[in-house]
Amino acid sequence: MPLRREREETSKETRKPGKENSYLLSYSSLPVAAPSSVASTLSVFSWRGWTPSSRVDDMDGSDQEQRAWSWRVEERSDNKALGLLYEPGNWGDVLKGTWAILLARALARQTTDTPFHYLDPFAGSATYPLTASAASRLEWLGSGPFVIEQARWLAKNELASTGLLVREAALSSAAEVTLEVFDTDPRRLESWKDTPGAQIASASGGEDLLKGGSTANLVLVDPYDLFDRWRELSPSIVDVARSSWVLLYLYNKSPRGAGYRRNYRDFRERLKSAAGEAILGRVPSDLFLPRAYHEVVLIGPSTLPEELSRDLLRATKNLACKMSTTGSFERLS
Ligand SMILES: C[S@@+](CC[C@H](N)C(=O)[O-])C[C@H]1O[C@@H](n2cnc3c(N)ncnc32)[C@H](O)[C@@H]1O
């Protein structure tokens, strides 16, 4: 990627004309050699704007504000069902997807079980429409496991869920992959029905699928609100981690005050006492003045193979480094 002046590489908080208090990170001037498929999406999608309470990357359920963010995609009828609390393709998805891909590749290589079994009790939709800001973000990122593995969906103006990324990644080494998925939202659940290897689990909530252990090779625990719900879920999570690798996604709100910080400290202590391995990756929620962190925590039954540990460390540091150095120097005039 060619180097340009720091000013161009620095994201900016901009106000969209006519949308008071609308905050949006703009990367419009970022120097990116974008794949043409990604670049072409930029003309297709546009933002309707943000209400003051609908911030990018802010999925903080405790603010008691209505998170009525909306987006506009070319096919307007697609908008009705979206109703999400966060923007697919945010930095947390990049971090989580990166870890899931590296884990799936490595674990599928090692496993003797067939098929490779992935359990996602809070699976969301199989795919999401690609928004302009997610496209810009990936364009700016340019490379890495997440961008590479997403390529075929980006070409269709879509983003793959973590489950689909895991399937792709595991298929590079396993002959067959089973995705056991569940979501309380029936439309999201329905979206999995044509995915090869997907099995829609029967449950009243994703929590049910974590009870009584699991035989899956990899389990993703990614409800919106693990930061607020970990105490209730942790006995099952720790139990599952005795036999399966479990990847947790956490929106860490510790920078917002002492209560959040104490909650986070307790969460860490709880996981430290889990059997086997517990490792963690972290990136800021935004390039500019982060108010939270995106974290992934991997816990499992044994020590992680060294090569996989190294790959996770390298990919996480590359992402964190790129994000934090971008916001570290600005020319204001
Ligand atoms: C963050 S999204 C999942 C994203 C997905 N894991 C991925 O990485 O592509 C969280 C999902 O959990 C679902 N959900 C919330 N509470 C649930 C519950 N108790 N059981 C199952 N799904 C639930 C929501 O409908 C939402 O689709």
The ligand as an SDF file (V2000), in Angstrom:
LIG
                    3D

 27 29  0  0  0  0  0  0  0  0999 V2000
  -23.7910  -10.6250   17.7080 C   0  0  0  0  0  0  0  0  0  0  0  0
  -25.0730  -11.4600   16.9130 S   0  0  0  0  0  0  0  0  0  0  0  0
  -24.3270  -12.9460   16.3490 C   0  0  0  0  0  0  0  0  0  0  0  0
  -23.2900  -12.7970   15.2840 C   0  0  0  0  0  0  0  0  0  0  0  0
  -22.6860  -14.1130   14.8310 C   0  0  0  0  0  0  0  0  0  0  0  0
  -22.2520  -14.9340   15.9540 N   0  0  0  0  0  0  0  0  0  0  0  0
  -21.5160  -13.8870   13.9090 C   0  0  0  0  0  0  0  0  0  0  0  0
  -20.3930  -13.7720   14.4170 O   0  0  0  0  0  0  0  0  0  0  0  0
  -21.7150  -13.8110   12.6980 O   0  0  0  0  0  0  0  0  0  0  0  0
  -25.9900  -12.0190   18.2700 C   0  0  0  0  0  0  0  0  0  0  0  0
  -27.2240  -12.8170   17.8660 C   0  0  0  0  0  0  0  0  0  0  0  0
  -27.7240  -13.4460   19.0460 O   0  0  0  0  0  0  0  0  0  0  0  0
  -29.1240  -13.5700   18.8980 C   0  0  0  0  0  0  0  0  0  0  0  0
  -29.6510  -13.8260   20.2520 N   0  0  0  0  0  0  0  0  0  0  0  0
  -29.8610  -12.9570   21.2700 C   0  0  0  0  0  0  0  0  0  0  0  0
  -30.2760  -13.6280   22.3670 N   0  0  0  0  0  0  0  0  0  0  0  0
  -30.3090  -14.9430   22.0330 C   0  0  0  0  0  0  0  0  0  0  0  0
  -30.6050  -16.1270   22.7420 C   0  0  0  0  0  0  0  0  0  0  0  0
  -30.9710  -16.0950   24.0280 N   0  0  0  0  0  0  0  0  0  0  0  0
  -30.4880  -17.3050   22.0890 N   0  0  0  0  0  0  0  0  0  0  0  0
  -30.1080  -17.3540   20.7990 C   0  0  0  0  0  0  0  0  0  0  0  0
  -29.8260  -16.2530   20.0630 N   0  0  0  0  0  0  0  0  0  0  0  0
  -29.9170  -15.0770   20.6780 C   0  0  0  0  0  0  0  0  0  0  0  0
  -29.5520  -12.2670   18.2750 C   0  0  0  0  0  0  0  0  0  0  0  0
  -30.7840  -12.4170   17.6030 O   0  0  0  0  0  0  0  0  0  0  0  0
  -28.3830  -11.9960   17.3130 C   0  0  0  0  0  0  0  0  0  0  0  0
  -28.6850  -12.4290   16.0080 O   0  0  0  0  0  0  0  0  0  0  0  0
  1  2  1  0
  2  3  1  0
  2 10  1  0
  3  4  1  0
  4  5  1  0
  5  6  1  0
  5  7  1  0
  7  8  2  0
  7  9  1  0
 10 11  1  0
 11 12  1  0
 11 26  1  0
 12 13  1  0
 13 14  1  0
 13 24  1  0
 14 15  1  0
 14 23  1  0
 15 16  2  0
 16 17  1  0
 17 18  1  0
 17 23  2  0
 18 19  1  0
 18 20  2  0
 20 21  1  0
 21 22  2  0
 22 23  1  0
 24 25  1  0
 24 26  1  0
 26 27  1  0
M  CHG  2   2   1   9  -1
M  END
$$$$
